Amino acid sequence: MNRLADATSPYLLQHAENPVDWWPWCDEAFAEARRRDVPVLISVGYAACHWCHVMAHESFEDEQVGALVNDDFVAIKVDREERPDVDAVYMTATQAMTGQGGWPMTVFATPDGTPFFCGTYFPRPNFVRLLQSVAAAWRDQRDAVIQQGAAVVEAIGGAQAVGGPTAPLDAALLDAAADQLAKEYDATNGGFGGAPKFPPHMNLLFLLRHHQRTGSQRSLEIVRHTCEAMARGGIYDQLAGGFARYSVDGHWTVPHFEKMLYDNALLLRTYTQLWRLTGDPLARRVAQDTAWFLADELRTPSGGFASALDADTEGVEGSTYVWTPSQLVEALGEEDGRWAADLFAVTEAGSFEHGTSVLRLARDVDDAGPAVRQRWQDVVGRLLVARRERPQPALDDKVVAAWNGLAITAIAEFKQVADTFGPAGPDDGSQTLEGVADGSYGAMRDAARYLADVHIVDGRLRRVSRDGAVGDPAGVLEDYGCVAEAFCAMHQITGEGRWLELAGQLLDTALARFAAPGGAFYDTADDAERLVSRPADPTDNATPSGRSAIVAALVAYAALTGETRYREAAEAALSTVAPIVGRHARFTGYAATVGEALLSGPYEIAVVTDDPTGDPLVAAAHRHAPPGAVIVAGRPGQPGVPLLADRPLVDGRPTAYACRGFVCERPVTAVDDLVAQLARR
């Protein structure tokens, strides 16, 4: 009997009709394995995963494979996005056994959950042989299997250990991290490393802050070049905005077409900050379009942001997005079709499969004249209309707390920067900046309210929800960190005390329930379900690690409240990551980003004014803020806003108060004076 029909996970629901007798992750599944004295097959994936779909079609939908699994195993299906703790434990085991990892992840375990054989995707013939071999080994070589499992558990326990060496994350280590990234930088194509190439959003955020602190033009150029290369490449949707998960090549041409919420949130922050610091028109356009993508395509009716758009459409990867020259002519007419083919590098040979091409921006249009930009936007609009008539990729509409937190923080930053550049819109017929900023702001507020009202249950955070119904999985450390940081951002942009209070409650829970010896943190709470090991991964990968996320929130909260114990907890946690920052900069990007904020102060900027959205002092604060600064604006003594307490107007005029690490400059009423204060760092 397949038990997935009532799941809240879209990934599990995709397998609800399989002939495999799937169980969700639960104690009852392991009890059934003990009762039958059979091993457990744990299959981990996610809804937008292309190769998960392939393995499902080849094996899990096959009656013969289903019979083999049902006869000799208890099968458990896990959504890695719903249970990142389970995924982390078994991914560590998979990497320990095979030297690599990925999804789908295929794990064979004893009835107590101890893994003894791990892998990823298996073609059907290989998978059938593997099932038969594992079943035979369990029957005939049980002692060897159990011994192998014990060795794996010992290995992953060491990999997830806490209490290692510590060091202050100081300027020398951050400079060394920037140097290491410069050495690994692909000066030809942008980014780091070769194929497959992932958007290095957290490393780019760090390098932008490093540039602000040190003036390093090398750090800024790495960000500029990488952002331009990605934005012109096929990894970026040239019609609707939004970035795909990664490029299968080393030059951003052909993407793996799934679009993840977390990537787009972190890339929105990257392009927003590049735009803020340089005024670059391409960065401004991509930030604007990515914000609109989040608000338009990933916003759910219940109020949160959906997790992802699928890589496949009706089982074919990328079919929604690719074009041939003749298809462009059919959609646009002969003249505009040829013009679009040249603009978007669509050729008869194609850059993808079967003579189709992924759209890339082959010409420089951001700096072109009004007529060219108008034609470009007209072509984009007409191609979008034609593309919407094609079958569309499925939406994974579950709401993940941490990823929604990342999106809220990103949109808050975008709105603040957009407001500093004024409401003027483009002259090319595209969305106006003001309209996108206001629309994404509304989506951001809805998502924050949704997290507060639905995901916080009895004072604790839940990981996922769907259609307004919260799921059972408990929030992990990254959820607490990303949501608390988002609530700090909401406090700054709205001036409402509620958000700061909620952030403090989440951080107090994290300090009480997730803390580990020596200032570190575990990824699961002390009262969470016991797994074969308790994960505590300090490295940043596709998303910030739980440790980096909680540190970012602690730093912001300490600056907003003046409560130093939260800063001390942040410094202690960062000291456990610092030795890794110096050696593996590519995998500690968010930790280094927060380290730059601490090194900067961070600045606490309060603007006392009756016009918190339009006052020039507020715009100057956002435009010139040092790395990681917190900024609030409102009336003197506004309730629930500690940074506005006991800070009056000076001579009846709007007044800015800038402090650094709890040490304050003199209050100023002139924009130039505030800018000068913020430049002294």
C-alpha positions as CSV (number, residue, x, y, z in Angstrom):
1,M,0.0,0.0,0.0
2,N,1.5,3.3,-1.1
3,R,1.1,5.8,1.8
4,L,2.0,9.1,0.1
5,A,-1.5,10.2,-1.1
6,D,-2.0,12.5,2.0
7,A,1.5,14.1,1.9
8,T,1.9,17.8,1.8
9,S,5.1,17.5,-0.3
10,P,4.6,17.8,-4.0
11,Y,7.6,15.5,-4.5
12,L,6.0,12.8,-2.4
13,L,2.7,13.3,-4.2
14,Q,4.5,12.7,-7.5
15,H,5.1,9.1,-6.3
16,A,1.7,8.5,-4.7
17,E,0.6,6.2,-7.6
18,N,3.9,4.2,-7.9
19,P,3.7,0.4,-7.6
20,V,6.4,0.8,-4.9
21,D,4.8,0.6,-1.5
22,W,6.3,3.9,-0.3
23,W,6.2,5.1,3.3
24,P,6.9,8.7,4.3
25,W,9.7,9.2,6.8
26,C,8.2,8.1,10.1
27,D,8.9,5.8,13.0
28,E,6.3,3.3,11.8
29,A,8.3,2.6,8.6
30,F,11.3,1.5,10.6
31,A,9.1,-0.5,13.0
32,E,7.8,-2.3,9.9
33,A,11.3,-3.1,8.7
34,R,12.2,-4.5,12.1
35,R,9.0,-6.6,12.1
36,R,9.7,-8.0,8.7
37,D,13.5,-8.2,9.3
38,V,14.3,-6.4,6.0
39,P,16.5,-3.5,5.2
40,V,15.2,0.0,4.4
41,L,15.5,1.7,1.0
42,I,15.6,5.5,1.5
43,S,15.1,7.5,-1.7
44,V,15.7,11.3,-1.3
45,G,14.9,13.9,-4.0
46,Y,12.8,17.0,-4.7
47,A,10.0,18.0,-7.0
48,A,12.0,20.1,-9.5
49,C,14.9,17.5,-9.9
50,H,15.3,16.3,-13.5
51,W,17.1,13.0,-12.7
52,C,14.7,12.3,-9.9
53,H,12.0,12.2,-12.5
54,V,14.1,10.1,-14.8
55,M,14.7,7.4,-12.1
56,A,11.0,7.6,-11.2
57,H,9.9,6.9,-14.8
58,E,12.5,4.2,-15.3
59,S,12.3,2.3,-12.0
60,F,9.7,3.5,-9.5
61,E,6.8,3.4,-12.0
62,D,7.8,-0.1,-13.2
63,E,5.8,-3.0,-11.9
64,Q,8.8,-5.4,-11.8
65,V,10.9,-3.0,-9.9
66,G,8.0,-2.3,-7.5
67,A,7.7,-6.0,-6.8
68,L,11.4,-6.4,-6.1
69,V,11.4,-3.4,-3.7
70,N,8.2,-4.5,-1.9
71,D,9.3,-8.1,-1.4
72,D,12.7,-7.4,0.1
73,F,12.6,-3.8,1.6
74,V,10.6,-1.2,3.4
75,A,10.8,1.8,1.0
76,I,10.8,5.4,2.4
77,K,10.5,8.5,0.2
78,V,12.0,11.7,1.5
79,D,11.7,15.3,0.2
80,R,15.1,16.8,0.9
81,E,13.5,20.3,1.0
82,E,11.0,19.2,3.6
83,R,13.5,17.2,5.7
84,P,17.0,18.8,5.3
85,D,18.1,17.1,8.5
86,V,17.5,13.7,7.1
87,D,19.0,14.7,3.8
88,A,22.1,16.1,5.5
89,V,22.8,12.9,7.4
90,Y,22.5,10.6,4.5
91,M,24.2,12.9,2.0
92,T,27.2,12.9,4.3
93,A,27.1,9.1,4.3
94,T,26.8,9.1,0.5
95,Q,29.8,11.4,0.1
96,A,31.8,9.4,2.6
97,M,31.1,6.1,0.7
98,T,31.3,7.4,-2.9
99,G,33.3,10.6,-2.8
100,Q,30.3,12.6,-4.3
101,G,26.7,13.2,-3.8
102,G,23.6,14.5,-5.5
103,W,19.9,13.8,-6.1
104,P,18.2,11.4,-6.5
105,M,20.0,9.9,-3.5
106,T,19.6,6.2,-3.0
107,V,20.4,4.8,0.5
108,F,20.1,1.2,1.9
109,A,20.0,1.1,5.7
110,T,19.4,-1.3,8.5
111,P,16.0,-1.1,10.3
112,D,17.5,1.3,12.8
113,G,18.4,3.8,10.0
114,T,22.1,3.0,9.8
115,P,23.3,3.4,6.2
116,F,25.4,0.6,4.7
117,F,25.2,1.3,1.0
118,C,24.7,4.7,-0.7
119,G,24.5,6.0,-4.2
120,T,22.7,8.5,-6.4
121,Y,20.9,7.8,-9.8
122,F,20.9,4.3,-11.0
123,P,19.6,3.3,-14.5
124,R,16.9,0.6,-14.3
125,P,19.1,-2.4,-15.2
126,N,21.7,-1.3,-12.6
127,F,19.1,-0.6,-10.0
128,V,17.5,-4.0,-10.5
129,R,20.8,-5.8,-10.0
130,L,21.5,-3.6,-7.0
131,L,18.2,-4.5,-5.3
132,Q,18.9,-8.2,-5.9
133,S,22.5,-7.9,-4.5
134,V,21.5,-5.9,-1.4
135,A,18.7,-8.3,-0.6
136,A,21.1,-11.3,-1.0
137,A,23.7,-9.6,1.2
138,W,21.2,-8.9,3.9
139,R,20.1,-12.6,3.9
140,D,23.6,-14.2,3.6
141,Q,26.2,-11.7,4.9
142,R,24.3,-9.9,7.6
143,D,27.3,-9.4,9.9
144,A,29.4,-7.8,7.2
145,V,26.5,-5.5,6.3
146,I,26.1,-4.4,9.9
147,Q,29.8,-3.8,10.3
148,Q,29.8,-1.7,7.1
149,G,27.0,0.4,8.5
150,A,28.8,0.9,11.8
151,A,31.9,2.2,9.9
152,V,29.7,4.6,7.9
153,V,28.1,6.0,11.1
154,E,31.5,6.5,12.7
155,A,32.6,8.4,9.6
156,I,29.7,10.7,9.4
157,G,29.7,11.3,13.1
158,G,33.3,12.7,12.7
159,A,32.3,14.7,9.6
160,Q,29.5,16.4,11.6
161,A,31.6,17.0,14.8
162,V,31.5,20.2,16.7
163,G,34.1,21.6,19.1
164,G,37.0,21.9,16.6
165,P,39.6,24.7,16.4
166,T,38.4,28.3,16.6
167,A,39.9,31.7,15.6
168,P,38.6,35.3,15.3
169,L,37.2,36.0,11.8
170,D,39.4,39.1,11.4
171,A,40.5,41.3,8.5
172,A,43.5,39.1,7.6
173,L,41.3,36.0,7.2
174,L,38.7,37.9,5.1
175,D,41.4,39.4,2.9
176,A,42.9,35.9,2.5
177,A,39.4,34.6,1.5
178,A,39.1,37.3,-1.2
179,D,42.5,36.4,-2.5
180,Q,41.6,32.8,-2.7
181,L,38.5,33.5,-4.6
182,A,40.5,35.7,-7.0
183,K,42.8,32.8,-7.7
184,E,39.9,30.4,-8.4
185,Y,38.0,33.0,-10.5
186,D,37.3,32.1,-14.2
187,A,38.6,35.3,-15.8
188,T,37.2,34.2,-19.2
189,N,33.6,33.2,-18.3
190,G,33.1,34.6,-14.8
191,G,32.3,32.6,-11.7
192,F,34.4,29.9,-10.2
193,G,35.4,26.5,-11.4
194,G,34.2,24.7,-14.5
195,A,31.2,22.7,-15.5
196,P,28.7,22.4,-14.0
197,K,28.8,26.0,-13.0
198,F,26.6,27.3,-10.2
199,P,25.8,31.0,-9.6
200,P,28.1,31.9,-6.7
201,H,25.7,34.4,-5.1
202,M,27.1,34.3,-1.5
203,N,30.7,34.6,-2.7
204,L,29.7,37.7,-4.8
205,L,27.9,39.2,-1.8
206,F,31.0,38.8,0.2
207,L,33.2,40.3,-2.5
208,L,31.0,43.3,-2.7
209,R,31.3,43.9,1.0
210,H,35.0,43.3,0.8
211,H,35.2,46.0,-1.9
212,Q,33.3,48.4,0.2
213,R,35.6,47.9,3.2
214,T,38.9,47.8,1.3
215,G,38.3,49.6,-1.9
216,S,39.5,46.4,-3.8
217,Q,38.8,46.9,-7.5
218,R,39.7,43.3,-8.1
219,S,36.8,42.1,-5.9
220,L,34.4,44.5,-7.6
221,E,35.5,43.4,-11.1
222,I,35.0,39.7,-10.3
223,V,31.4,40.6,-9.3
224,R,30.8,42.8,-12.3
225,H,32.1,40.3,-14.8
226,T,30.3,37.3,-13.2
227,C,27.0,39.1,-12.9
228,E,27.2,40.3,-16.5
229,A,28.1,36.9,-17.8
230,M,25.3,35.2,-16.0
231,A,22.8,37.9,-17.0
232,R,23.7,37.5,-20.7
233,G,23.8,33.7,-20.5
234,G,21.2,31.0,-20.9
235,I,21.1,30.5,-17.1
236,Y,19.1,33.7,-17.0
237,D,15.5,33.8,-18.4
238,Q,15.8,36.5,-21.0
239,L,12.1,36.9,-21.3
240,A,10.5,36.6,-17.9
241,G,13.5,37.1,-15.5
242,G,14.7,34.6,-12.9
243,F,17.7,32.3,-12.9
244,A,18.0,28.6,-13.4
245,R,19.7,26.4,-10.9
246,Y,23.0,26.0,-12.7
247,S,24.7,25.8,-16.1
248,V,25.7,22.4,-17.4
249,D,28.6,24.0,-19.2
250,G,31.4,26.3,-17.9
251,H,30.1,29.4,-19.7
252,W,26.5,29.9,-18.6
253,T,25.0,28.8,-21.9
254,V,22.8,25.8,-21.2
255,P,21.0,25.7,-17.9
256,H,19.5,23.0,-15.8
257,F,16.2,24.6,-16.2
258,E,14.7,24.4,-12.7
259,K,14.3,27.8,-11.0
260,M,14.8,27.7,-7.2
261,L,13.4,30.3,-4.8
262,Y,16.7,30.4,-2.8
263,D,18.9,31.1,-5.8
264,N,16.8,33.9,-7.1
265,A,16.5,35.5,-3.6
266,L,20.3,35.5,-3.1
267,L,20.9,36.7,-6.7
268,L,18.4,39.5,-6.2
269,R,20.5,40.6,-3.2
270,T,23.7,40.4,-5.3
271,Y,22.4,42.4,-8.3
272,T,20.7,44.9,-6.0
273,Q,23.9,45.6,-4.1
274,L,25.9,45.8,-7.3
275,W,23.4,48.3,-8.6
276,R,23.5,50.3,-5.3
277,L,27.3,50.6,-5.3
278,T,27.9,51.2,-9.0
279,G,24.6,52.4,-10.6
280,D,25.1,49.7,-13.3
281,P,22.1,49.6,-15.6
282,L,22.3,45.9,-16.3
283,A,22.4,45.2,-12.6
284,R,19.4,47.4,-12.1
285,R,17.5,45.7,-14.8
286,V,18.2,42.2,-13.6
287,A,17.4,43.1,-10.0
288,Q,14.2,44.6,-11.1
289,D,13.2,41.6,-13.2
290,T,14.2,39.1,-10.6
291,A,12.1,40.9,-8.0
292,W,9.2,40.8,-10.4
293,F,9.8,37.1,-11.1
294,L,9.5,36.3,-7.4
295,A,6.4,38.4,-6.9
296,D,4.7,37.3,-10.1
297,E,5.7,33.7,-10.7
298,L,6.5,32.3,-7.3
299,R,3.9,34.0,-5.1
300,T,1.3,31.6,-3.9
301,P,-2.4,32.3,-3.2
302,S,-1.9,31.6,0.5
303,G,0.7,34.3,0.8
304,G,4.1,32.6,0.8
305,F,6.6,32.1,-2.0
306,A,6.7,28.7,-3.8
307,S,9.8,26.7,-3.7
308,A,10.6,26.1,-7.4
309,L,9.6,25.8,-11.0
310,D,10.3,22.4,-12.4
311,A,13.1,21.6,-14.8
312,D,10.8,19.5,-17.0
313,T,7.7,20.2,-19.0
314,E,5.7,17.1,-19.6
315,G,8.8,15.0,-19.1
316,V,11.0,17.0,-21.4
317,E,13.6,19.3,-19.9
318,G,13.6,22.9,-21.1
319,S,11.0,22.5,-23.8
320,T,9.1,25.6,-22.5
321,Y,12.2,27.9,-22.9
322,V,14.1,27.0,-26.1
323,W,13.6,28.3,-29.7
324,T,14.6,27.8,-33.3
325,P,15.0,30.6,-35.9
326,S,11.8,29.5,-37.6
327,Q,9.8,29.6,-34.3
328,L,11.0,33.2,-33.7
329,V,9.9,34.2,-37.2
330,E,6.5,32.5,-36.6
331,A,6.0,34.5,-33.4
332,L,7.4,37.8,-34.6
333,G,7.4,38.0,-38.3
334,E,10.3,37.8,-40.7
335,E,12.1,41.0,-39.9
336,D,11.7,41.0,-36.1
337,G,12.3,37.2,-36.1
338,R,15.7,37.6,-37.7
339,W,16.5,40.6,-35.4
340,A,15.6,38.5,-32.4
341,A,17.7,35.6,-33.6
342,D,20.7,37.8,-33.8
343,L,20.0,39.4,-30.4
344,F,19.4,36.1,-28.6
345,A,22.0,34.0,-30.4
346,V,19.5,31.6,-31.9
347,T,21.0,29.7,-34.7
348,E,20.2,26.8,-37.1
349,A,22.7,24.6,-35.4
350,G,21.3,25.4,-31.9
351,S,22.9,25.6,-28.5
352,F,20.7,22.9,-26.9
353,E,19.1,19.7,-28.2
354,H,17.5,18.9,-31.6
355,G,18.6,22.2,-33.1
356,T,17.0,24.4,-30.5
357,S,18.7,27.3,-28.7
358,V,18.6,28.7,-25.2
359,L,18.1,32.5,-25.4
360,R,21.2,34.5,-24.5
361,L,21.7,38.2,-24.8
362,A,24.4,38.5,-27.5
363,R,24.1,42.3,-27.9
364,D,24.6,45.2,-25.5
365,V,21.1,46.7,-25.2
366,D,21.2,48.2,-21.7
367,D,23.3,51.1,-22.9
368,A,21.6,51.3,-26.3
369,G,19.4,54.2,-27.5
370,P,15.7,54.4,-26.7
371,A,14.6,53.0,-30.1
372,V,16.6,49.8,-29.7
373,R,15.5,49.3,-26.1
374,Q,11.9,49.8,-27.1
375,R,12.2,47.3,-29.9
376,W,13.9,44.8,-27.5
377,Q,11.1,45.1,-24.9
378,D,8.4,44.8,-27.6
379,V,10.1,41.6,-28.9
380,V,10.4,40.2,-25.4
381,G,6.7,40.9,-24.7
382,R,5.5,39.2,-27.9
383,L,7.8,36.1,-27.3
384,L,6.4,35.8,-23.8
385,V,2.9,35.7,-25.1
386,A,3.9,33.0,-27.6
387,R,5.8,31.1,-24.8
388,R,2.8,31.1,-22.5
389,E,0.8,29.1,-25.1
390,R,3.3,26.3,-24.7
391,P,3.0,23.7,-21.9
392,Q,4.4,25.2,-18.7
393,P,6.7,23.6,-16.1
394,A,5.0,22.5,-12.8
395,L,5.2,24.7,-9.8
396,D,6.5,23.2,-6.5
397,D,4.1,25.3,-4.4
398,K,5.2,24.2,-0.9
399,V,6.4,27.1,1.2
400,V,9.8,26.6,2.9
401,A,10.4,28.8,5.9
402,A,14.2,29.5,5.3
403,W,13.8,30.2,1.6
404,N,10.9,32.6,2.2
405,G,13.1,34.3,4.7
406,L,15.8,34.8,2.1
407,A,13.3,36.2,-0.4
408,I,11.9,38.6,2.2
409,T,15.3,40.0,3.0
410,A,16.2,40.3,-0.6
411,I,13.0,42.2,-1.6
412,A,13.4,44.5,1.4
413,E,16.9,45.4,0.2
414,F,15.7,45.9,-3.3
415,K,12.8,48.1,-2.2
416,Q,15.1,50.3,-0.1
417,V,17.6,50.7,-3.0
418,A,14.9,51.3,-5.6
419,D,13.5,54.1,-3.4
420,T,16.8,55.8,-3.3
421,F,17.0,56.0,-7.1
422,G,13.6,57.6,-7.3
423,P,10.4,56.6,-9.1
424,A,11.3,57.4,-12.7
425,G,10.6,54.5,-15.0
426,P,12.3,53.4,-18.2
427,D,11.4,54.7,-21.6
428,D,11.4,51.3,-23.3
429,G,7.9,50.0,-22.4
430,S,9.1,47.6,-19.7
431,Q,7.8,47.5,-16.1
432,T,8.5,50.7,-14.2
433,L,10.9,50.5,-11.3
434,E,8.4,52.0,-9.0
435,G,5.7,49.5,-10.0
436,V,8.0,46.5,-9.5
437,A,9.2,47.8,-6.1
438,D,5.7,48.3,-4.9
439,G,4.5,45.0,-6.2
440,S,7.3,43.0,-4.8
441,Y,6.9,44.9,-1.5
442,G,3.4,43.7,-1.2
443,A,4.4,40.1,-1.9
444,M,7.1,40.5,0.7
445,R,4.7,41.7,3.4
446,D,2.3,38.9,2.6
447,A,5.1,36.3,2.9
448,A,6.3,37.7,6.3
449,R,2.8,37.7,7.7
450,Y,2.3,34.2,6.4
451,L,5.4,32.9,8.1
452,A,4.4,34.6,11.4
453,D,0.8,33.4,11.3
454,V,1.2,29.9,9.8
455,H,4.8,28.7,10.4
456,I,5.2,29.7,14.0
457,V,3.3,27.1,16.1
458,D,3.4,27.3,19.9
459,G,6.5,29.5,19.7
460,R,8.4,27.1,17.5
461,L,9.1,27.3,13.8
462,R,7.8,24.7,11.3
463,R,9.8,24.0,8.1
464,V,7.1,23.7,5.4
465,S,3.5,24.4,4.6
466,R,1.3,24.0,1.5
467,D,-2.1,25.6,0.6
468,G,-2.1,27.4,4.0
469,A,-1.7,24.2,6.0
470,V,1.5,23.9,8.0
471,G,3.4,20.6,7.9
472,D,4.8,18.5,10.7
473,P,8.6,18.8,10.1
474,A,10.2,21.0,12.7
475,G,12.2,24.0,11.6
476,V,16.0,23.5,11.4
477,L,18.7,26.0,12.3
478,E,18.7,27.6,8.8
479,D,14.9,28.2,9.1
480,Y,15.4,30.1,12.4
481,G,18.3,32.1,11.1
482,C,16.8,33.1,7.7
483,V,13.4,33.9,9.1
484,A,14.8,35.9,12.0
485,E,17.0,37.9,9.6
486,A,14.0,38.5,7.4
487,F,12.0,39.7,10.4
488,C,14.8,42.1,11.2
489,A,14.6,43.4,7.6
490,M,10.8,43.8,8.0
491,H,11.4,45.8,11.2
492,Q,13.7,48.1,9.3
493,I,11.5,48.7,6.3
494,T,8.2,49.0,8.2
495,G,9.2,50.5,11.5
496,E,6.9,48.0,13.2
497,G,8.0,46.6,16.5
498,R,6.2,43.3,16.0
499,W,8.9,42.0,13.6
500,L,11.8,42.8,16.0
501,E,9.9,41.0,18.8
502,L,9.3,37.9,16.7
503,A,13.0,37.9,15.6
504,G,14.1,38.0,19.2
505,Q,11.8,35.1,20.1
506,L,13.2,32.9,17.3
507,L,16.8,33.8,18.2
508,D,16.2,33.0,21.9
509,T,14.8,29.6,20.9
510,A,17.8,29.0,18.6
511,L,20.3,29.9,21.4
512,A,18.4,27.6,23.9
513,R,17.8,24.6,21.6
514,F,20.5,24.5,18.9
515,A,23.6,25.7,20.7
516,A,26.7,23.4,20.7
517,P,29.9,23.5,22.7
518,G,32.4,26.2,22.0
519,G,30.0,28.6,20.3
520,A,28.9,26.4,17.5
521,F,25.4,25.3,16.6
522,Y,23.7,22.0,15.7
523,D,21.4,22.0,12.7
524,T,18.6,20.3,14.7
525,A,17.1,21.2,18.0
526,D,17.9,19.3,21.2
527,D,14.4,17.9,21.3
528,A,14.2,17.0,17.6
529,E,13.9,13.5,16.2
530,R,17.1,11.5,16.9
531,L,18.8,10.5,13.7
532,V,21.9,8.3,13.3
533,S,24.0,11.5,13.8
534,R,23.1,15.1,14.8
535,P,24.0,17.3,11.8
536,A,26.1,20.4,12.3
537,D,27.4,21.5,8.9
538,P,29.3,24.8,9.0
539,T,29.7,25.2,5.3
540,D,27.6,27.3,2.9
541,N,26.4,25.4,-0.1
542,A,23.3,26.1,-2.2
543,T,21.9,28.1,0.7
544,P,23.6,29.6,3.8
545,S,24.5,27.1,6.4
546,G,22.3,27.1,9.5
547,R,25.3,28.5,11.4
548,S,25.9,31.4,8.9
549,A,22.2,32.2,8.8
550,I,21.8,32.4,12.5
551,V,24.9,34.5,12.8
552,A,23.6,37.0,10.3
553,A,20.3,37.3,12.3
554,L,22.2,37.6,15.6
555,V,24.3,40.5,14.2
556,A,21.3,42.4,12.8
557,Y,19.3,41.9,15.9
558,A,22.1,43.0,18.2
559,A,22.6,46.2,16.1
560,L,18.8,46.9,16.2
561,T,18.4,46.4,19.9
562,G,21.8,47.2,21.4
563,E,21.8,43.9,23.3
564,T,25.4,42.8,23.2
565,R,24.9,39.2,24.2
566,Y,23.5,38.4,20.8
567,R,26.6,40.0,19.2
568,E,28.8,37.9,21.5
569,A,27.0,34.7,20.4
570,A,27.5,35.7,16.8
571,E,31.2,36.3,17.2
572,A,31.6,33.0,19.0
573,A,29.8,31.1,16.3
574,L,31.8,32.8,13.5
575,S,35.0,31.8,15.3
576,T,34.1,28.2,14.7
577,V,33.9,28.8,11.0
578,A,36.9,31.1,10.7
579,P,39.5,28.3,10.2
580,I,37.4,27.0,7.2
581,V,37.0,30.5,5.7
582,G,40.8,30.7,5.4
583,R,41.0,27.4,3.5
584,H,37.8,27.0,1.6
585,A,36.4,30.4,0.8
586,R,34.0,29.2,-1.9
587,F,32.1,27.2,0.7
588,T,31.9,29.9,3.4
589,G,30.6,32.8,1.4
590,Y,27.7,33.8,3.7
591,A,29.9,33.4,6.8
592,A,32.4,35.8,5.2
593,T,29.6,38.2,4.2
594,V,28.5,38.4,7.9
595,G,32.2,38.7,8.9
596,E,32.5,41.8,6.8
597,A,29.4,43.3,8.6
598,L,31.0,42.7,12.0
599,L,34.3,44.1,10.9
600,S,32.4,47.2,9.6
601,G,30.7,47.7,13.0
602,P,28.1,47.1,11.8
603,Y,26.7,50.6,11.6
604,E,23.4,51.4,13.3
605,I,21.7,54.3,11.4
606,A,18.6,56.0,12.8
607,V,16.8,58.8,10.9
608,V,14.3,60.7,13.0
609,T,11.7,62.1,10.5
610,D,8.0,62.4,9.8
611,D,8.7,61.1,6.2
612,P,10.5,57.7,6.6
613,T,10.1,56.8,2.9
614,G,10.8,60.2,1.2
615,D,13.3,62.0,3.4
616,P,16.7,62.6,1.7
617,L,18.5,61.5,4.8
618,V,16.9,58.1,4.5
619,A,17.8,57.8,0.9
620,A,21.4,58.8,1.6
621,A,21.6,56.2,4.4
622,H,20.5,53.4,2.1
623,R,22.7,54.6,-0.8
624,H,25.9,54.9,1.3
625,A,25.4,52.3,4.0
626,P,28.6,50.4,5.0
627,P,28.5,46.6,4.9
628,G,25.8,45.0,7.0
629,A,24.4,48.3,8.3
630,V,21.0,48.4,9.9
631,I,18.8,51.4,9.1
632,V,15.5,52.6,10.7
633,A,13.5,55.7,10.1
634,G,10.5,57.1,11.9
635,R,9.2,59.5,14.5
636,P,11.2,60.3,17.6
637,G,10.6,57.6,20.2
638,Q,8.5,55.5,17.8
639,P,7.1,52.6,19.9
640,G,8.9,49.2,19.3
641,V,11.9,50.8,17.6
642,P,14.9,50.8,20.0
643,L,17.1,52.8,17.6
644,L,14.6,55.7,17.7
645,A,14.4,55.9,21.5
646,D,15.7,59.1,23.1
647,R,16.7,60.6,19.7
648,P,15.0,63.9,19.1
649,L,14.9,66.2,16.1
650,V,17.7,68.8,16.1
651,D,16.4,72.3,15.7
652,G,13.1,70.8,14.6
653,R,14.7,69.3,11.5
654,P,15.0,65.6,10.4
655,T,18.1,64.2,12.0
656,A,20.4,61.2,11.4
657,Y,22.2,59.3,14.1
658,A,25.0,57.1,12.9
659,C,26.7,54.7,15.4
660,R,29.3,52.0,14.8
661,G,29.5,49.1,17.2
662,F,27.4,51.0,19.8
663,V,29.7,54.1,19.6
664,C,27.9,57.1,18.1
665,E,28.8,60.1,15.9
666,R,27.2,63.5,16.5
667,P,23.7,63.8,15.1
668,V,23.5,65.5,11.7
669,T,20.8,67.2,9.7
670,A,22.5,67.6,6.3
671,V,22.9,64.8,3.8
672,D,26.5,65.6,3.1
673,D,27.4,65.3,6.7
674,L,25.8,61.9,7.0
675,V,27.5,60.7,3.8
676,A,30.9,61.9,5.2
677,Q,30.2,60.0,8.5
678,L,29.4,56.8,6.6
679,A,32.5,57.1,4.5
680,R,34.8,57.1,7.6
681,R,35.4,53.4,8.1
